[in-house]
Amino acid sequence: MSQSNDYSLAPFDLVLFGGTGDLAMRKLLPAMYFRHHEAQLPEDGRIICIARSDLSTEQFKAQMAESIHSHISKEFDESSWATFCDRIHYLGIDITVQEQYEKLNQLLAPHPDRVRVFYLSTAPGLFSRICRGVADAGLVTDNSRVALEKPLGRDLESAVAINDELADVFNEEQIYRIDHYLGKETVQNLMALRFGNYLFEPIWRREHISDIQITIAEQLGVESRADYYDQTGAMRDMVQNHLLQLLVILAMEPPVSIHPDAVRDEKIKVLRSLKPLVGRDVLDNTVRGQYSGGTVDGKPVTAYRESKGVAPSSFTETFVAIKAEIDSWRWQGVPFFLRTGKSLHERRTEIVVNFRNVPHSIFDMPRVPNRLIIRLQPEEIIKLQIFAKGRGDEMRLQSVNLDLDFNEAFEKRQMIAYERLLLDIIRGNQTLFNHRDEVTAAWSWIDPIIETWDQYQVEPTPYAAGSWGPPASSALIARNNCGWIEECL
């Protein structure tokens, strides 16, 4: 199956397993509605939602309308919604019962030549069963794809097992492993910034960059996800996928083209070049934290161990900070500081590139580096901090920002990540999706860290909800003569 750069869409059947779930209602169905509203879907494009609930299609549409309207009320258009609903079909299927796949077969059979996308918006434990179910029902065609949400396994062994099971049914080029961060506009612009502008390439290396920080901070705690989260933790939930994906885009070498294989080859090289953290190196270069009680955004927060569904003595981490290094000519000696956590001071996903100081300052001013700040959420901006002479007679420099605010720079409505990802799956464009080798390389780096924590019984360090995490996180970065961005302002 060849990759397509054609931005038109062929007729398709998008089959959403887990069609009544949170992801489908909050992200997937709204994403397809927006594409429909902007006339970017072909007339012969259906969305088939599958769940266990015994609902008619009309009952499902009513439930869908109530849920989606609450998420996209400002953009909701009654006329577009009515025609969008014509695309929707609902099937109540117990996916563990093979005979019930015949219901889906009856709906798909009249259109064997359409693109078929099986989107698995379900628990990972059901991935294999669904793939085997559609295969045994004869539903997998040469023009089929399967899309999977994270997490893909909980360690290298389980990830390999899932990938082997997928490979029994689908070719690698038919498999779309999703990390929705890669669909964000700012991540796309990170690629454009690096490889579309000569300005940055000569300085995008160890001689000019002192350190890079990547932060994914959440204000929310575990909320209703405690049962899932207590078996997963921040390392598996966020570091293994989101943080490492941002790291590889920052660190990769320029690909020979924008072709999916060329881009993913360079990403895999970065993951394989990560300096292994094993044994005592893990204790020296990682911080494991867990939030205690506190206040976030003026609201009281219960300690993680007191949350419903969490074991009272749980060692599950809700915060991770890591000093990572890449063994390559470009990045040797440049630390990449990664951190993520729940119940932190504010919601922020941000990349900070700190450049080296000028070798000799002729001005009476603190030695503060230039910074490139790339924020993915809550707003999406790129900011370059430079120095200029302030107003007045004295030659005194002050920091000023060169800003790119995407909401101001572009009139067109900013797409949510899933809009781009879903359409790329239908087109057959794998650029923004993880190859099997990426998943393997990421787990190969993550597993020894978790194993060392278990071996040394590293209990998470408590941190107050509403703070920026354990003090050990600041100590980790300070040992390298650096500081997190909020500590340096």
NUNU-620129 format. One record per atom (N, C-alpha, C): residue in one letter; x, y, z. Coordinates in steps of 0.2 Angstrom, whole numbers, plus 5000, padded with zeros to 4 digits. Example, Ala and Ser with C-alpha at 12.3 -4.5 7.8 and 13.67 -1.06 7.14 Angstrom:
% residues 2
A506649725039;A506249785039;A506649845039;S506449895035;S506849955036;S506450005039;
***
This chain:
% residues 489
M500449945000;M500050005000;M500450065000;S500450104995;S500850164995;S500550224999;Q501050265001;Q500750325005;Q500550385000;S500050415002;S499750464998;S499850535000;N499950584996;N500050654998;N499450694995;D498950654993;D498350684990;D497850704996;Y497650764996;Y497250795002;Y496550785001;S496350754995;S495650734994;S495550664998;L494950654999;L494750585003;L494350544998;A494550474998;A494150424995;A493550404999;P493050374997;P492450355001;P492750305006;F492450315012;F492750275018;F492150245022;D492350195026;D491950175032;D492450175038;L492250225043;L492650235049;L492250195054;V492550145057;V492250095062;V492550115069;L492150145073;L492350165080;L492150115085;F492650065087;F492550025092;F492550065099;G492150055103;G492050105109;G491750165108;G491250165103;G490850225101;G490550265106;T490350235111;T489950275117;T490450295122;G491150285121;G491650305126;G491750375126;D492150395131;D492350465132;D492750495126;L493250455124;L493650485118;L493250495112;A492850445110;A492450455104;A491950515105;M491650525111;M491150585111;M491550645112;R492150655115;R492450715116;R492950735111;K493250685107;K493750705102;K493550675095;L493450615095;L493450585088;L492750605084;L492250605087;L491650625083;L491550695082;P491750745087;P491850815086;P492350825080;A492950795080;A493350805075;A493050785068;M492750735067;M492450715061;M491850765059;Y491550795064;Y490950845063;Y491250905060;F491850925063;F492150985060;F492350975053;R492650915051;R492850905044;R492250905040;H491750875042;H491050875038;H490850955037;H490850985043;H490551055042;H490951095037;E491651085037;E492051125032;E492051085025;A491651045024;A491551005017;A492150975015;Q492550945020;Q493150905018;Q493050825018;L492450805019;L492350735019;L491950715013;P492050665009;P491650645004;P490950625005;E490550625001;E489850605002;E489750535004;D490150495001;D490150425003;D490650405008;G490550435014;G490950425020;G490450415026;R490550355029;R490150335034;R490550325041;I490150335046;I490450325053;I490050275057;I490350225058;I489950165061;I490250155068;C489850175073;C490050175080;C489750105083;I490250075087;I490050005090;I490250005097;A489749985101;A489849975108;A489349925111;R489349905117;R488949855120;R488249875121;S488149935122;S487449965124;S486949945119;D486349925121;D485749905117;D485449965115;L485650005110;L485350065107;L485150065100;S484650095098;S484550105091;S484950165088;T485050165082;T485450225079;T485150285081;E484550295081;E484250365083;E484350375090;Q484350325095;Q484450335102;Q485250355103;F485650325099;F486350345099;F486450415097;K486150435091;K486250505089;K486050555094;A485450535098;A485250585103;A485750595108;Q486050535110;Q486550535116;Q487150575113;M487350555107;M487950595104;M487850665104;A487250685102;A487150765101;A487150795108;E486950765113;E486950795120;E487650805122;S488050745121;S488750755123;S489150795119;I489150795113;I489550835108;I489350905109;H488750925109;H488550995110;H488851025116;S488950995121;S489251025127;S489951035126;H490251005121;H491051015120;H491151065115;I490651075110;I490851115104;I490251165103;S489951185109;S489351225108;S489451295104;K490051325104;K490151385100;K490151365093;E490451315091;E490451295084;E489951255081;F489451245085;F488851195083;F488351225078;D488251195073;D487851225067;D487251175066;E486651185067;E486151145067;E486051105060;S486151155055;S486051125048;S486651075046;S487251095048;S487851045047;S487750985051;W487450995057;W487450935062;W486950885059;A486350905056;A485850865053;A486150825048;T486550855043;T486850815038;T487350765040;F487750785045;F488250745048;F487950685051;C487350695054;C487050635057;C486850585052;D486750605046;D486650555041;D487150505040;R487750525042;R488350475041;R488350425046;I488050435052;I488150395058;I487650335058;H488050275059;H487650215061;H487950185067;Y487450155071;Y487650125077;Y487450045077;L487950015080;L487849935081;L488049915088;G487549885091;G487649855098;G487949785097;I488649785099;I488949725098;I489349705104;D489349645106;D489849615111;D490449595107;I490949625107;I491549615103;I491949545105;T491749525111;T492049455113;T491649395110;V491049405107;V490649355104;V490749355096;Q491049315093;Q491249315086;Q490649315082;E490149285083;E489549285079;E489249355078;Q489349395083;Q489049465083;Q489349505078;Y489949495075;Y490349525070;Y489949525063;E489449475063;E489049475057;E488649535056;K488449565061;K488049635061;K488449685057;L489149685058;L489549735055;L489649715048;N489749645047;N489849625040;N489249645035;Q488649635038;Q488149655034;Q488149725032;L488349775036;L488449845035;L488949865030;L489549825031;L490149845026;L490149805020;A489749745019;A489849705013;A489649745007;P489149785007;P488949815000;P489549864997;H490049875001;H490549924999;H491249895000;P491449844997;P492049814998;P492649854996;D492549894992;D493149934989;D493349994993;R492850014998;R493050075002;R493650075006;V493950125008;V494350125014;V494050105020;R494250055024;R494050035030;R494550055036;V494250095040;V494650115046;V494350085052;F494750035055;F494550005062;F494850045067;Y494550085071;Y494850135076;Y494650095083;L495150075086;L495050045093;L495150095099;S494550125100;S494550165106;S494250135112;T494650075114;T494450035119;T495050025123;A494949985129;A495549965133;A496049925129;P496649925130;P497149895126;P497049815127;G496749795132;G496649715133;G496249695127;L495849735124;L495349715119;L495649715112;F496249745111;F496549755104;F496549695100;S496849645103;S496949585100;S496249545098;R495849545103;R495149515102;R494849545096;I494849615095;I494449645090;I494849635083;C495449635083;C495849625077;C495649555074;R495649505079;R495549435077;R494849435075;G494349465078;G493649465077;G493549485070;V493849545068;V493649575061;V493949525056;A494549495057;A494949455053;A494549395052;D494249365057;D493949295056;D493249305053;A492949375053;A492349385050;A492449405043;G493049405040;G493249425033;G493149495032;L493249535037;L493149605036;L493749645034;V494349615034;V494949655033;V495149645025;T495149705022;T495349705015;T496049735014;D496249735008;D496849765006;D496849845008;N496249875008;N496149945009;N495949955016;S496149915020;S495949925027;S496549955031;R496349995037;R496850015042;R496550005049;V497049995053;V496849995060;V497150045064;A496850085068;A497150135072;A497050115080;L497550125084;L497650105091;L497850165095;E497450175101;E497650225105;E498150195110;K498550245113;K499050225119;K498650205125;P498850175129;P499550145129;P499650075125;L500150075122;L500250005118;L500749965123;G500349925127;G500749885132;G500949925138;R501249885143;R501449915149;R502149905150;D502549875145;D503249865145;D503449835139;L504049825138;L504349795131;L503949735129;E503949685134;E503749625132;E502949625130;S502549665134;S501849665132;S501749705125;A502149755124;A502149795118;A502249745112;V502849705113;V503049665107;V502449615106;A502149585111;A501549535111;A501049575107;I500849635109;I500249665105;I500449675098;N501049695096;N501249715090;N501249645085;D501449595089;D501449525085;D500749505083;E500249515088;E499549505087;E499349545081;L499449605081;L499249655076;L499549625069;A500149605069;A500549585063;A500249525060;D499849485064;D499549425062;D498949445057;V498649505058;V498049525054;V498249575049;F498649625051;F498749685047;F499549685045;N499649715039;N500349735037;N500549795041;E501149805042;E501449865046;E501149925043;E501149935036;E500849995033;E500150005034;Q499749955037;Q499049965038;Q498949985046;I499449985050;I499349995057;I499550075059;Y499150105062;Y499250175064;Y499150185072;R499750185075;R499850195082;R499850265084;I499350285087;I499150355088;I499550385095;D499850445094;D500050485099;D499750555097;H499150575100;H498850635098;H499250695098;Y499750695102;Y500250755102;Y500550775096;L500650725092;L500950735085;L500450765080;G499850765082;G499350805077;G499250875079;K499550895085;K499450965087;K499751015082;E499451075081;E499751125076;E500451145078;T500551155084;T501251175086;T501751125085;V501551065086;V502051005085;V502251005077;Q501751015073;Q501851025066;Q502251085064;N502151135068;N502551195067;N503251195070;L503351145074;L504051135077;L504451105071;M504151055067;M504451025061;M504651085056;A504151125055;A504251185050;A504751235053;L504751245059;L505251285062;L505951265061;R506051195062;R506751165062;R506951155055;F506551135050;F506751115044;F506551155038;G506151205040;G505951255035;G506251325035;N506751335040;N507051395041;N507751385042;Y508151415038;Y508951405038;Y509151445045;L508851485048;L509051525053;L509251485059;F508851425060;F508951385066;F509451325065;E509451305059;E509851245058;E510651245061;P510951305059;P511651305061;P511751315068;I511251335072;I511351335080;I510951285083;W510651235080;W510251185083;W510751125085;R511251135089;R511751085091;R512051105097;R512451055100;R512851065106;R513251125107;E513551155102;E513951215102;E513551275104;H512951275103;H512551335104;H511951325109;I511751265111;I511151255115;I511451225122;S511251255127;S511551225134;S511051165137;D510451175136;D509951125138;D509251135135;I508851085135;I508251085133;I507751055138;Q507151085139;Q506751065144;Q506051055141;I505750995143;I505050975140;I504650965146;T504051005146;T503650995152;T502950985150;I502650935153;I501850915152;I501550915159;A501250975161;A501050985167;A500250985167;E499950955172;E499250945172;E498950975179;Q498451015179;Q498151035185;Q497650975188;L497350935183;L496950885186;L497350835189;G496950795194;G497250735197;G497050675194;V496950625197;V496750565193;V496050565192;E495650605196;E494950605195;E494550535195;S494250525189;S493850455189;S494250405186;R494950415184;R495350365181;R495850335186;A495650335192;A496150305197;A496250235196;D495750195195;D495850125194;D496350105188;Y496250145183;Y496750135177;Y497450165179;Y497450225182;Y498050255183;Y498450225188;D498150195193;D498550165199;D498950105196;Q498750075190;Q499150015187;Q499550045182;T499650105181;T500050135175;T500550185178;G500350245180;G500850285183;G501050335177;A501350395179;A501550445175;A502150415170;M502550375172;M503050355167;M502750315161;R502350275162;R502050235157;R501450275153;D501150315157;D500550355154;D500850415150;M501350445151;M501550505148;M502250505145;V502750485149;V503450485147;V503550445141;Q503350375141;Q503550335136;Q503250355129;N502750395129;N502450415123;N502550485121;H502150525125;H502150605123;H502750635124;L503150625130;L503750665131;L504250635126;L504350575125;L504850545121;L504750565113;Q504050575111;Q503950595105;Q504150665104;L504050715108;L504250775108;L505050785108;L505350745112;L506050745112;L506350725105;V506050675102;V506350645096;V506250705090;I505750735090;I505650785085;I506150845086;L506250865092;L506750915094;L507450895092;A507650825093;A508350805092;A508450775085;M507950755081;M508150715075;M508550755070;E508850715066;E509250745061;E508750765055;P508950815051;P508450825045;P508350765041;P507750745040;P507650695035;P507750715028;V507850665024;V507950675017;V507350705013;S506750695016;S506150715013;S505550715019;I504950735017;I504450735022;I504050665021;H504350625017;H504050555017;H503950525023;P503450485025;P503350455032;P503950415034;D504150375029;D504750325031;D505350365032;A505550425029;A506150465030;A506050495037;V505450525039;V505450555045;V505450505051;R505150445050;R505150395056;R505850365056;D506250355051;D506850335051;D507350375056;E507250445055;E507650485059;E507450485067;K506750485068;K506550475075;K506750415078;I506750355075;I507050295078;I507750305080;K508150335075;K508850345077;K508950375084;V508550425085;V508650465091;V508450425097;L507950385097;L507750335102;L508250285104;R508550265098;R509150215099;R509750245102;S509850315101;S510450345103;S510350375111;L509750365114;L509650385121;L510150355125;K510550385129;K510950355134;K510650315139;P510750245139;P510350205144;P510450225151;L509850225155;L509850235162;L509750175165;V510250145169;V510250085173;V510550085179;G510250045184;G510650045191;G510650115194;R511250135197;R511250195201;R511150255196;D511250255190;D511150305185;D510450325186;V509950275187;V509250295187;V509150335193;L509450315199;L509350355205;L509550425205;D510150435201;D510450505201;D510050545196;N509750515191;N509450555185;N508750555184;T508350525189;T507650525189;T507350555196;V506750575195;V506350595202;V505650565201;R505450535206;R504850495206;R504450535212;G503850565210;G503450595215;G502750575215;Q502350595220;Q501650575221;Q501350635225;Y500750665222;Y500450725225;Y500150705232;S500250745237;S499850745243;S499350795243;G498950805248;G498450855248;G498750925247;G498250975245;G498451035243;G497851075240;T498051125236;T497551175233;T497751185226;V497351175221;V497451185214;V496951235211;D497151295209;D496751335206;D496151355211;G496351365218;G495951385223;G495451335225;K495551265223;K495051215225;K495551165229;P495251135234;P495651085238;P495651015234;V496250985235;V496350925232;V496550875237;T496250815236;T496350755241;T497050725239;A497450705243;A498050665242;A497850605237;Y498350585233;Y498250535228;Y498150465232;R498450455237;R498350385241;R497650385244;E497350445245;E496650445248;E496150445242;S496350445236;S495850445231;S495450375230;K494850375228;K494450315227;K494750275222;G494950215223;G495250165218;G495950155219;V496250195224;V496950195224;V497150155231;A497650115230;A497850075236;A498150125241;P498050125248;P498350165253;P499050175253;S499450115251;S500150115251;S500450115244;S500050145239;S500250145232;S500950175231;F501350145227;F501950175225;F501950205218;T501350205215;T501250235209;T501450315208;E501850325204;E502050395203;E501550435199;T501450505201;T501050545198;T501450605195;F502150605196;F502650655194;F503250615192;V503550635187;V504250605185;V504650665182;A505250665184;A505750715181;A506350675179;I506650685173;I507150645171;I507650685167;K508350675168;K508850705164;K509050655159;A508950665153;A509050615147;A509650645143;E510050605140;E510550625136;E510550585130;I510850615124;I510850585118;I511550575116;D511750515114;D512450495112;D512450505105;S512650565103;S512750585095;S513150645095;W513450655089;W513850715088;W513450775089;R512850785087;R512450845087;R512350865095;W512150815099;W511950825106;W512350805111;Q512950775110;Q513350755116;Q513450805121;G513250795127;G513350835133;G512850885134;V512250885130;V511750925131;V511150895135;P511050915141;P510450875144;P509750895142;F509350845141;F508650855140;F508250835146;F507950885149;F507550875155;F506850865154;L506550815156;L505850795155;L505550795161;R504950825161;R504550815167;R503750815166;T503450785170;T502650775169;T502350765176;G501750785177;G501450775183;G500750795183;K500350765188;K499650785189;K499650835196;S499050865196;S498950915201;S499550965202;L499750995197;L500351035197;L500051115197;H500451155198;H500251225198;H499851255193;E499951235187;E499551255181;E499651205175;R499151205171;R499151165165;R499551195160;R500051155158;R500551185153;R500951125149;T500951135143;T501451085139;T501851135135;E502551125137;E502951175134;E503651155133;I504051175128;I504651155127;I505151225127;V505651215131;V506051275132;V506751255130;V507051295125;V507751285122;V508151335125;N508651325129;N509051375132;N509751375128;F509851435125;F510451445121;F511051465126;R511651455124;R512251465128;R512251545129;N512551565134;N512751635135;N513251665130;V513251725129;V513751755125;V514351745129;P514951735126;P515551725129;P515851775134;H515651835132;H515851895136;H515351955135;S515151975141;S514552025141;S514952095142;I514752145137;I515052205138;I514552255142;F513952225143;F513452265147;F513352245154;D513152295158;D513052285165;D512352255166;M512352185165;M511652145165;M511852075168;P511252045171;P511351975172;P511451935166;R511851875167;R511951835161;R511451785161;V510951805157;V510351765155;V510351745148;P510251685147;P510251655140;P509651675136;N509751675129;N509151685125;N508751615125;R508151615124;R507751555125;R507251555119;L507151495117;L506551485112;L506051445116;I505451475117;I504951435120;I504351415116;I504151355116;I503651325111;I503151295116;R502551335116;R502051305120;R501451275116;L501251215118;L500751175115;L500051185118;Q500051195125;Q499451205128;Q499551245135;P499051285137;P498351295134;P498351335128;E498751385127;E498751415121;E499351385116;E499351405110;E499851375106;E500251435103;I500851445105;I501251505103;I502051475103;I502451515099;I503151505099;I503451575101;K503851575105;K504151645108;K504851635108;L505251685105;L505951695106;L506151745110;Q506451735116;Q506751785120;Q507351815118;I507451875117;I508051905115;I508151965119;F508752005119;F508852065123;F508852125118;A508652175121;A508652245117;A508752295122;K508952355120;K509052415124;K508352445126;G508352455133;G507752485136;G507652555134;R507152585136;R507052655135;R507452695140;G507752755138;G508052795142;G508852805140;D509152845144;D509852865142;D510352805143;E510252765148;E510752715150;E510752655144;M511252625143;M511352565139;M511252505143;R510552495145;R510352435149;R509952395145;L510052335145;L509752285141;L509152255145;Q508652235141;Q508052205144;Q507752145140;S507452095142;S507252045138;S506552065135;V506552045129;V505952055125;V505751995121;N505151985119;N504951925116;N504751935108;L504951895104;L504751895097;L504151835097;D503551855097;D503051805098;D502651785091;L502451725091;L502051695085;L501451665089;D500851705089;D500251675092;D499851645086;F499751585086;F499351555080;F498651575079;N498351595085;N497651625084;N497651695081;E498151725082;E498151795079;E498451795072;A498951745071;A499351745064;A498851715059;F498451675060;F498051635055;F497351645057;E496951665052;E496251675053;E495851605053;K496051555050;K495751495050;K495651465056;R495151435058;R495051395064;R495551345065;Q495851345071;Q496351295072;Q496051225073;M496351175070;M496051105070;M496251075077;I495851035080;I496050995085;I496450935082;A496850905086;A497350855084;A497050795080;Y496450775083;Y496150715080;Y495850725073;E495750795071;E495550805064;E496050785059;R496650805061;R497250795056;R497350715056;L497350685062;L497550615062;L497050575059;L496450585060;L495950545057;L495950545049;L496050605047;L496050615040;L496650585037;D497250585040;D497850555038;D497750485038;I497450455042;I497250375042;I496850365036;I496350395035;I495950385029;I496350395022;R496750445022;R497250455016;R497750405015;G497950375021;G498550325021;G499150355022;N499150415025;N499850445027;N500050435034;Q500650405035;Q500850375041;Q501350425044;T501450485042;T501950525045;T501950535052;L501350545054;L501250565061;L501050505066;F501250445064;F501050385068;F501650345069;N501650315075;N502250275077;N502350205074;H502950195071;H503150135069;H503250085074;R503150025073;R503349975078;R504049975081;D504549995077;D505150005080;D505250065084;E504850115084;E504850165088;E504550145095;V504050105095;V503750085101;V504250035105;T504649995101;T505149945104;T505649985107;A505950035103;A506550075106;A506350115112;A505750145112;A505450185118;A505450145124;W505150085124;W505050035129;W505750015132;S506150005127;S506849975129;S507250025133;W507050095132;W507450145137;W507050155143;I506350145143;I505950155149;I506050095154;D505950035151;D505949975156;D506449975161;P507149985160;P507649985165;P507550035170;I507250095169;I507050145174;I506550115179;I506050085176;I505550065181;I505750005184;E506149965181;E506449905185;E506949925190;T507249975189;T507749995195;T507350025201;W506850065199;W506350095204;W506150035208;D505849985205;D505649925209;D506149885213;Q506749885210;Q507349845213;Q507549885219;Y507549945219;Y507749985225;Y507150005229;Q506549985227;Q505950005231;Q505950085232;V506050115226;V506050195226;V505350215227;E505150245233;E504550265235;E504450335232;P503850355229;P503850425226;P503850475232;T504250525230;T504250585235;T503650625235;P503350635241;P502750675241;P502850745239;Y502350775235;Y502350845234;Y501650875235;A501650935237;A500950965238;A500650985231;A499950965231;A499550975225;A499551055225;G499651075218;G499651145217;G500351175217;S500851135218;S501551155218;S501851135211;W502451145210;W502751115203;W503151055204;G502951015209;G503250945210;G503750945216;P504050885217;P504450885223;P505050925222;P505350955228;P505950995228;P506550955224;A506550885224;A507050845221;A507150865214;S506550885211;S506550895203;S506950965202;S506851015206;S507351075206;S508051055207;A508151015212;A508850995213;A509150955208;L508750915204;L509050875198;L509250925193;I508950975191;I509151015186;I509651065188;A509651085195;A510151135198;A510851105198;R510851035198;R511551005198;R511851015191;N511551035186;N511751045180;N511851115178;N511751155184;N511851235183;N511251255179;C510651225179;C510051245176;C509551255180;G508951285178;G508351295182;G507751285178;W507251255180;W506551255177;W506351325175;I506051335170;I505851405167;I505551445172;E505051425176;E504751465181;E505151485187;E505751445188;E506251465193;E506651525190;C506751535184;C507251575181;C506951645179;L506251655179;L505951715177;L505951765183;
***
